[in-house]
Amino acid sequence: MGRSFRPLIIRLAIAAATILVWAVLVWLLAAPAPPPPPDVYAGIAPDPYLLALDKQALEQAYKERLVRLFGVWLTDTRATEAAQFQNGLQIARRGYTTAMRQIEHREQELQRR
């Protein structure tokens, strides 16, 4: 009697695993896309002189942030500090890239005029 139930149990286990795999795939594919980065220049008229200053300030702020990050990391080399350094570096680079793309987009708008 035990042998007659084995094929049924195996088929039920395969069916359950298949349903689980499909459920995970649907959940992953239905995940919402990350929101677009904020438009820091929304409602601000483009000005070539001020955009040049913005670019300089962005580069200076990024450099200053990296100096602070390296300063903290070099004074405390625990493993947790390395992870915090990496996190800070990722945040700084993401912010720099987002802002620089928007500055470059505004520069292109000015060139088209």
Backbone torsions as a table, in degrees:
resi	resn	phi	psi	omega
1	MET	NA	-35.3	179.3
2	GLY	-64.6	-33.8	-178.6
3	ARG	-70.8	-30.8	-178.1
4	SER	-71.2	-21.7	179.7
5	PHE	-88.3	-17.5	-177.6
6	ARG	-60.6	-49.0	179.3
7	PRO	-60.2	-36.6	178.9
8	LEU	-66.1	-43.8	179.8
9	ILE	-64.7	-40.9	178.6
10	ILE	-63.5	-44.5	178.7
11	ARG	-63.5	-39.8	178.0
12	LEU	-66.2	-39.6	178.3
13	ALA	-64.7	-42.1	177.9
14	ILE	-64.0	-42.6	179.0
15	ALA	-63.1	-44.0	179.6
16	ALA	-63.5	-41.7	178.9
17	ALA	-64.7	-40.4	178.3
18	THR	-62.9	-45.3	178.6
19	ILE	-62.3	-41.4	179.4
20	LEU	-63.2	-43.9	178.6
21	VAL	-61.8	-45.2	178.6
22	TRP	-62.8	-40.8	179.4
23	ALA	-62.7	-41.8	178.5
24	VAL	-65.7	-42.9	178.5
25	LEU	-62.1	-43.8	178.6
26	VAL	-62.9	-42.1	179.7
27	TRP	-63.3	-43.5	-179.6
28	LEU	-66.8	-41.1	-178.2
29	LEU	-74.0	-24.6	-178.5
30	ALA	-90.6	0.0	-179.6
31	ALA	-61.8	136.7	-178.4
32	PRO	-66.9	147.3	177.4
33	ALA	-70.5	149.3	178.4
34	PRO	-64.1	148.6	-178.9
35	PRO	-66.7	150.4	178.7
36	PRO	-67.6	154.8	178.9
37	PRO	-64.4	152.3	-179.2
38	PRO	-66.6	145.9	176.4
39	ASP	-86.5	99.7	-175.8
40	VAL	-69.8	-16.2	-179.1
41	TYR	-104.2	13.0	179.9
42	ALA	-60.5	128.1	177.5
43	GLY	78.3	6.2	-180.0
44	ILE	-111.4	125.8	-179.6
45	ALA	-67.3	136.5	179.3
46	PRO	-69.0	136.1	179.3
47	ASP	-136.7	120.6	-174.6
48	PRO	-61.7	-38.7	-179.6
49	TYR	-66.8	-45.3	-179.0
50	LEU	-69.1	-33.3	176.1
51	LEU	-64.3	-37.7	176.7
52	ALA	-63.8	-40.6	176.6
53	LEU	-66.3	-39.5	177.5
54	ASP	-59.3	-44.1	-178.9
55	LYS	-63.3	-43.5	178.3
56	GLN	-63.0	-43.6	-179.2
57	ALA	-65.0	-40.0	178.6
58	LEU	-62.0	-46.1	179.2
59	GLU	-63.0	-41.3	179.1
60	GLN	-65.7	-44.5	179.9
61	ALA	-62.7	-39.6	179.0
62	TYR	-64.1	-45.5	179.1
63	LYS	-61.7	-42.6	179.7
64	GLU	-64.0	-38.8	178.5
65	ARG	-64.0	-42.8	178.5
66	LEU	-64.6	-38.6	177.3
67	VAL	-60.7	-43.9	177.7
68	ARG	-63.6	-44.2	179.8
69	LEU	-60.3	-48.1	179.7
70	PHE	-65.2	-36.5	179.1
71	GLY	-60.5	-44.5	178.6
72	VAL	-66.9	-44.7	-176.0
73	TRP	-65.6	-39.7	-177.3
74	LEU	-72.5	-22.4	-180.0
75	THR	-89.0	-15.8	179.9
76	ASP	-144.6	100.8	-172.2
77	THR	-95.9	27.5	174.7
78	ARG	-64.9	157.0	-178.8
79	ALA	-59.9	-35.7	-179.6
80	THR	-66.7	-34.0	178.6
81	GLU	-66.9	-35.5	177.9
82	ALA	-63.3	-41.2	178.1
83	ALA	-65.4	-40.2	178.1
84	GLN	-66.6	-38.3	176.4
85	PHE	-60.2	-47.5	-179.9
86	GLN	-61.1	-41.4	178.8
87	ASN	-63.3	-46.0	178.6
88	GLY	-62.3	-39.5	178.6
89	LEU	-65.1	-41.9	178.3
90	GLN	-63.3	-42.1	179.3
91	ILE	-63.9	-45.3	-179.4
92	ALA	-62.4	-44.1	-179.5
93	ARG	-66.9	-39.9	178.8
94	ARG	-63.2	-44.6	179.0
95	GLY	-64.6	-43.8	179.5
96	TYR	-61.0	-47.4	-178.5
97	THR	-62.4	-43.2	179.4
98	THR	-61.7	-49.6	-178.4
99	ALA	-65.7	-42.0	-178.7
100	MET	-65.2	-38.9	177.4
101	ARG	-61.7	-40.7	-179.8
102	GLN	-68.8	-37.8	176.3
103	ILE	-63.6	-46.1	179.5
104	GLU	-62.6	-37.7	177.1
105	HIS	-62.7	-42.9	178.8
106	ARG	-65.4	-38.2	177.4
107	GLU	-62.1	-41.2	178.2
108	GLN	-65.2	-37.8	176.1
109	GLU	-60.0	-42.5	-180.0
110	LEU	-66.0	-36.5	179.5
111	GLN	-68.6	-30.8	179.2
112	ARG	-73.8	-19.0	-178.0
113	ARG	-76.8	NA	NA
